[in-house]
Amino acid sequence: MKNIKLKSVLLPIALAISPTFLAHAVEADTQSQIDALQRRLAELESEDKKEQARKENYGVTVYGSFRPALTYSDFGNDESSTDVTDFFSRIGFKGDIKVNESITAFYQGEWDIDVEADADFGDARLGFVGLEGDFGRVALGKQWSPHYNIVAEATDIFNNRSSPFGYDEASPFRTNQMVTYSYSNGGFKLDAGLQFNGDAENSAGGDNSQANNTEQVDSGSIGVSYSFGDFYLGASYLDQQLDVDDERDFRAVAGSWKVSKDFYVAVTYQDIERTMGTNTYDQSSFDIAASYSLSKNYTFKTSYFDWDGDGQGRTFDGYNLTLENQLNDSVKVFVEYLTRDIEGGEQQKHVSVGMRYDFEGLF
């Protein structure tokens, strides 16, 4: 009887307490979950900050450009071919880090991808390291030639691996075993370089056969340029010692004009004196290139080029017509017609339909 009375007293009390207890229990569990979630978010935020700091200090930018094409070539004399060709597909990486408040160290490596062959890694295009600050920029390794930077880059606007087409016949693009110095201030730029014990003819592979040769510097160049508004002017001198009795001196000028937001025109001219033993050849190259945006996505490009070998090698002129369709920021497709009329030889014609895919990311 007493148990029945006790239960009858405790039961209402329990019923009254239970919702309050359960509510507190649920609230405590929810708060615990919120605290755990906040701790995890704080950990993730800390990891993101650490990763961002790592990227800023040691991050590597991986980039590349795939440029295959289907090319029909007519070489004259009833000789022709149709091949998958490649317009210098490449992949590379680069990065930099602050050494102190005034000096930054940088590096870059880049290699061909031979899409027209087995799509394997080909020759090294670039491989250098250097320092940059208020004093300018100093780098060592395989780099873009200062001569190219000053006088050829302005007309190198085409997909074809021979662009600029007159300049390409005898002039450097990338140079191995080189020390360079450049300085920029406003629109003014000075670009110079010396090549030690390399191969002046070689812009692709890294010939080390003369790496311990102490006889001479292989090539040296110095150039200056000035950009003002929509105009650019540049001049460069380059000396190449190809062999004991074989030397080339280049004197070159270039200019460009951004006529409007849609129209661009540029020109490169070189006067080259080649001395081979007792023989001297007065050679020259000329390139004029133009680009016109037809619409938001379509661009038309054209060039005329001329190379005078002065009896040492071939002499030719020709032109290029290119239409590009920029599909998005990374992808474009193009069709190109190139003709080269060789003096005393055949006229060569090439038609290419290709694609270009560029990418870049920070890791």
C-alpha positions as CSV (number, residue, x, y, z in Angstrom):
1,M,0.0,0.0,0.0
2,K,2.9,2.3,0.9
3,N,4.6,1.5,-2.4
4,I,1.5,2.4,-4.3
5,K,1.3,5.7,-2.6
6,L,5.1,6.4,-3.1
7,K,4.8,5.6,-6.9
8,S,1.8,7.8,-7.1
9,V,3.8,10.7,-5.6
10,L,7.0,10.1,-7.6
11,L,5.3,9.6,-11.0
12,P,4.1,13.2,-11.5
13,I,7.4,14.5,-10.3
14,A,9.2,12.3,-12.9
15,L,6.9,13.4,-15.6
16,A,7.5,17.0,-14.8
17,I,11.3,16.6,-14.6
18,S,11.8,14.4,-17.8
19,P,11.2,17.1,-20.5
20,T,13.5,19.5,-18.7
21,F,16.2,16.9,-18.4
22,L,15.9,15.8,-22.0
23,A,15.9,19.4,-23.2
24,H,19.1,20.0,-21.3
25,A,20.7,16.8,-22.6
26,V,19.8,17.6,-26.2
27,E,21.1,21.2,-25.8
28,A,24.3,19.9,-24.3
29,D,24.8,17.4,-27.1
30,T,24.1,20.1,-29.7
31,Q,26.5,22.5,-28.1
32,S,29.2,19.7,-28.0
33,Q,28.7,19.1,-31.8
34,I,28.9,22.9,-32.5
35,D,32.1,23.1,-30.5
36,A,33.6,20.2,-32.3
37,L,32.6,21.7,-35.7
38,Q,34.1,25.0,-34.8
39,R,37.4,23.3,-33.7
40,R,37.5,21.4,-37.1
41,L,36.8,24.6,-39.1
42,A,39.5,26.4,-37.2
43,E,41.9,23.5,-38.0
44,L,41.0,23.6,-41.7
45,E,41.4,27.4,-41.7
46,S,44.8,27.0,-40.1
47,E,45.8,24.3,-42.7
48,D,44.6,26.6,-45.5
49,K,46.7,29.4,-44.2
50,K,49.7,27.2,-43.8
51,E,49.2,25.8,-47.4
52,Q,48.8,29.4,-48.8
53,A,52.0,30.4,-47.0
54,R,53.8,27.4,-48.4
55,K,52.6,28.2,-51.9
56,E,53.6,31.8,-51.5
57,N,57.0,30.9,-50.2
58,Y,57.8,27.6,-52.0
59,G,54.8,27.0,-54.4
60,V,55.5,25.6,-57.8
61,T,53.6,26.8,-60.9
62,V,53.1,24.0,-63.3
63,Y,52.2,25.1,-66.9
64,G,52.0,23.7,-70.3
65,S,50.8,24.1,-73.9
66,F,49.8,21.4,-76.3
67,R,49.9,22.5,-80.0
68,P,49.3,19.6,-82.4
69,A,48.3,20.1,-86.0
70,L,47.4,18.2,-89.1
71,T,49.6,19.6,-91.9
72,Y,49.6,19.1,-95.7
73,S,52.9,20.1,-97.3
74,D,53.6,20.5,-101.0
75,F,57.4,20.7,-101.6
76,G,57.2,21.0,-105.4
77,N,58.5,18.5,-107.9
78,D,55.3,16.5,-107.3
79,E,56.5,15.8,-103.7
80,S,54.0,16.2,-100.9
81,S,53.0,14.8,-97.5
82,T,50.3,14.8,-94.9
83,D,51.4,14.5,-91.2
84,V,50.5,15.1,-87.7
85,T,52.9,17.9,-86.8
86,D,53.7,19.8,-83.6
87,F,54.1,23.5,-83.1
88,F,56.4,23.3,-80.0
89,S,54.1,21.7,-77.4
90,R,55.8,22.1,-74.0
91,I,55.4,21.5,-70.2
92,G,57.3,23.2,-67.5
93,F,57.4,24.5,-63.9
94,K,58.6,27.7,-62.3
95,G,58.6,29.5,-59.0
96,D,60.2,32.1,-56.8
97,I,60.9,33.0,-53.2
98,K,61.7,36.1,-51.3
99,V,65.3,35.9,-50.0
100,N,65.0,39.2,-48.1
101,E,63.0,42.4,-48.4
102,S,64.9,43.5,-51.6
103,I,65.9,40.2,-53.4
104,T,63.8,37.4,-54.9
105,A,65.2,34.1,-56.2
106,F,63.5,32.4,-59.1
107,Y,63.8,29.3,-61.3
108,Q,62.2,27.7,-64.4
109,G,62.5,24.5,-66.3
110,E,60.7,23.6,-69.5
111,W,60.7,20.7,-72.0
112,D,59.4,19.8,-75.4
113,I,56.6,17.3,-75.8
114,D,57.1,15.7,-79.2
115,V,53.5,15.2,-80.2
116,E,54.5,14.7,-83.8
117,A,56.7,11.7,-82.8
118,D,56.0,9.4,-79.8
119,A,54.7,12.2,-77.5
120,D,57.6,11.7,-75.2
121,F,59.7,14.4,-73.5
122,G,62.0,16.0,-75.9
123,D,64.9,18.5,-75.6
124,A,65.0,21.0,-72.8
125,R,63.7,24.4,-73.8
126,L,64.6,26.3,-70.6
127,G,66.5,25.6,-67.4
128,F,67.8,28.5,-65.3
129,V,67.9,30.0,-61.8
130,G,68.6,33.6,-60.8
131,L,68.1,36.6,-58.5
132,E,66.1,39.8,-59.0
133,G,65.9,43.1,-57.2
134,D,66.3,46.8,-57.5
135,F,69.7,46.1,-59.2
136,G,67.9,44.2,-62.1
137,R,67.8,40.5,-62.9
138,V,70.6,38.0,-63.2
139,A,70.2,34.4,-64.4
140,L,72.3,31.4,-65.3
141,G,71.4,28.5,-67.5
142,K,69.4,27.9,-70.7
143,Q,67.2,31.0,-71.3
144,W,65.5,33.1,-74.0
145,S,68.2,34.9,-75.8
146,P,68.4,38.7,-75.0
147,H,68.7,39.2,-78.8
148,Y,65.4,37.5,-79.3
149,N,63.7,39.3,-76.4
150,I,64.6,42.7,-77.9
151,V,64.1,42.3,-81.6
152,A,62.1,39.1,-82.4
153,E,59.5,38.7,-79.8
154,A,57.5,41.6,-81.3
155,T,56.9,39.7,-84.6
156,D,56.7,36.2,-83.0
157,I,52.8,36.1,-83.0
158,F,52.1,32.9,-84.9
159,N,51.6,29.2,-83.9
160,N,54.1,27.9,-86.4
161,R,57.4,26.7,-84.9
162,S,59.3,28.7,-87.6
163,S,57.9,32.1,-86.5
164,P,59.3,34.7,-87.1
165,F,60.0,33.1,-90.5
166,G,62.9,35.3,-91.8
167,Y,64.5,35.6,-88.3
168,D,64.3,31.8,-87.8
169,E,66.8,31.0,-90.6
170,A,69.9,31.9,-88.7
171,S,69.1,33.6,-85.4
172,P,68.8,32.4,-81.8
173,F,65.7,31.8,-79.7
174,R,66.8,30.0,-76.6
175,T,70.5,29.8,-75.7
176,N,72.2,27.2,-73.4
177,Q,75.0,27.8,-70.9
178,M,74.3,31.5,-70.7
179,V,74.6,34.3,-68.1
180,T,72.1,37.1,-68.6
181,Y,71.5,40.5,-67.0
182,S,68.4,42.7,-67.6
183,Y,67.3,45.9,-66.1
184,S,63.9,47.8,-66.6
185,N,62.9,51.2,-65.5
186,G,59.6,52.6,-66.8
187,G,59.5,51.9,-70.5
188,F,63.3,51.4,-70.8
189,K,64.8,48.0,-70.8
190,L,68.4,46.8,-71.1
191,D,69.0,43.1,-71.9
192,A,72.4,41.5,-72.2
193,G,74.0,38.0,-72.2
194,L,77.2,36.0,-72.5
195,Q,77.3,32.3,-73.5
196,F,80.3,30.3,-72.2
197,N,81.4,27.0,-73.8
198,G,78.0,26.3,-75.4
199,D,76.8,25.7,-78.9
200,A,75.8,28.9,-80.6
201,E,73.9,27.0,-83.3
202,N,71.9,24.9,-80.8
203,S,68.6,26.2,-79.4
204,A,67.1,22.9,-78.5
205,G,69.5,20.3,-76.9
206,G,72.2,20.9,-74.4
207,D,75.6,20.2,-76.0
208,N,78.3,19.8,-73.3
209,S,81.0,18.5,-75.5
210,Q,83.0,21.7,-75.0
211,A,82.1,22.4,-71.4
212,N,85.8,22.4,-70.3
213,N,87.0,24.5,-73.2
214,T,88.7,27.6,-71.9
215,E,89.5,29.2,-75.2
216,Q,86.7,31.8,-75.6
217,V,83.2,33.1,-75.1
218,D,80.9,31.6,-77.7
219,S,78.4,34.5,-78.0
220,G,77.5,37.8,-76.5
221,S,74.7,40.2,-77.0
222,I,73.4,43.5,-75.7
223,G,70.2,45.3,-76.6
224,V,68.0,48.2,-75.4
225,S,64.3,48.8,-75.9
226,Y,61.8,51.5,-75.0
227,S,58.0,51.2,-74.8
228,F,55.9,54.4,-74.8
229,G,52.1,54.3,-75.1
230,D,51.2,52.0,-77.9
231,F,54.7,52.0,-79.5
232,Y,57.7,49.8,-79.0
233,L,61.3,50.3,-80.4
234,G,64.3,48.0,-79.8
235,A,67.8,47.5,-81.1
236,S,70.3,44.7,-80.4
237,Y,73.9,43.6,-81.3
238,L,74.9,40.0,-81.2
239,D,78.2,38.3,-81.9
240,Q,78.5,34.5,-82.4
241,Q,81.7,32.6,-82.6
242,L,80.6,29.5,-84.5
243,D,84.0,28.0,-85.0
244,V,87.7,29.1,-85.1
245,D,87.2,30.7,-88.6
246,D,83.4,31.2,-88.5
247,E,81.9,34.3,-86.9
248,R,78.5,36.1,-87.3
249,D,77.7,39.7,-86.3
250,F,74.1,40.7,-86.0
251,R,72.8,44.3,-85.9
252,A,69.0,44.3,-85.6
253,V,66.1,46.7,-85.0
254,A,62.5,46.1,-84.2
255,G,59.3,48.1,-83.7
256,S,55.6,47.6,-83.0
257,W,52.5,49.7,-82.9
258,K,49.2,48.8,-81.3
259,V,47.1,50.9,-83.7
260,S,43.9,50.1,-81.9
261,K,42.5,47.5,-79.5
262,D,41.9,45.3,-82.6
263,F,44.9,46.0,-84.8
264,Y,48.6,45.3,-84.2
265,V,51.6,45.6,-86.5
266,A,55.3,44.8,-85.9
267,V,58.6,44.6,-87.9
268,T,62.0,43.0,-87.3
269,Y,65.1,43.6,-89.5
270,Q,68.6,42.1,-89.1
271,D,71.8,43.0,-90.9
272,I,74.2,40.0,-90.6
273,E,77.8,39.8,-91.5
274,R,79.2,36.2,-91.6
275,T,82.9,35.6,-91.9
276,M,84.1,32.1,-92.9
277,G,87.8,32.0,-93.3
278,T,88.6,34.6,-96.0
279,N,85.0,34.8,-97.2
280,T,82.5,37.4,-96.0
281,Y,78.7,37.2,-96.6
282,D,76.3,40.1,-96.2
283,Q,73.1,38.4,-95.1
284,S,69.8,39.9,-93.8
285,S,66.4,39.0,-92.5
286,F,63.1,40.9,-92.6
287,D,59.8,40.1,-91.0
288,I,56.6,42.2,-90.9
289,A,53.6,40.8,-89.0
290,A,50.1,42.0,-88.3
291,S,47.1,40.9,-86.3
292,Y,43.5,42.0,-86.5
293,S,40.6,41.0,-84.2
294,L,37.6,40.3,-86.4
295,S,35.3,39.7,-83.5
296,K,35.4,38.7,-79.8
297,N,36.7,35.2,-80.7
298,Y,38.2,35.4,-84.2
299,T,41.6,36.8,-85.0
300,F,43.3,37.1,-88.4
301,K,47.1,37.2,-88.6
302,T,49.4,37.7,-91.6
303,S,53.1,38.2,-92.3
304,Y,55.6,38.8,-95.1
305,F,59.2,37.6,-94.6
306,D,62.5,37.6,-96.5
307,W,65.8,35.9,-95.9
308,D,68.9,36.8,-98.0
309,G,71.7,34.2,-97.6
310,D,74.1,36.0,-100.0
311,G,75.2,32.7,-101.6
312,Q,75.8,31.0,-98.3
313,G,72.8,28.8,-97.8
314,R,69.4,29.4,-99.3
315,T,67.6,32.7,-100.1
316,F,63.8,32.9,-99.9
317,D,60.7,35.0,-99.2
318,G,57.1,34.2,-98.4
319,Y,54.0,34.9,-96.4
320,N,51.7,33.4,-93.8
321,L,47.9,33.6,-93.4
322,T,46.4,32.4,-90.1
323,L,42.8,32.4,-88.7
324,E,42.3,31.7,-85.0
325,N,39.2,31.0,-83.1
326,Q,39.6,31.5,-79.3
327,L,37.1,29.0,-77.8
328,N,37.8,30.1,-74.2
329,D,40.7,31.4,-72.1
330,S,42.7,28.2,-72.5
331,V,41.7,26.7,-75.9
332,K,42.0,27.9,-79.5
333,V,41.8,26.3,-82.9
334,F,43.5,27.6,-86.0
335,V,44.0,27.2,-89.7
336,E,47.2,28.4,-91.3
337,Y,48.6,28.8,-94.8
338,L,52.4,29.2,-95.2
339,T,54.3,29.6,-98.5
340,R,58.0,29.9,-99.0
341,D,59.5,30.7,-102.4
342,I,63.1,29.5,-102.5
343,E,65.4,31.3,-105.0
344,G,66.7,28.8,-107.6
345,G,64.4,26.1,-106.0
346,E,60.8,25.1,-105.6
347,Q,58.0,27.0,-104.0
348,Q,56.9,25.2,-100.8
349,K,53.3,25.4,-99.5
350,H,51.9,24.2,-96.2
351,V,48.4,24.1,-94.8
352,S,47.8,23.3,-91.2
353,V,44.7,22.8,-89.1
354,G,45.5,22.7,-85.4
355,M,44.6,23.2,-81.8
356,R,46.3,24.9,-78.8
357,Y,45.5,24.1,-75.2
358,D,47.2,26.2,-72.5
359,F,47.1,25.5,-68.8
360,E,48.7,26.7,-65.6
361,G,48.2,26.0,-61.9
362,L,49.9,26.7,-58.6
363,F,50.7,23.7,-56.3
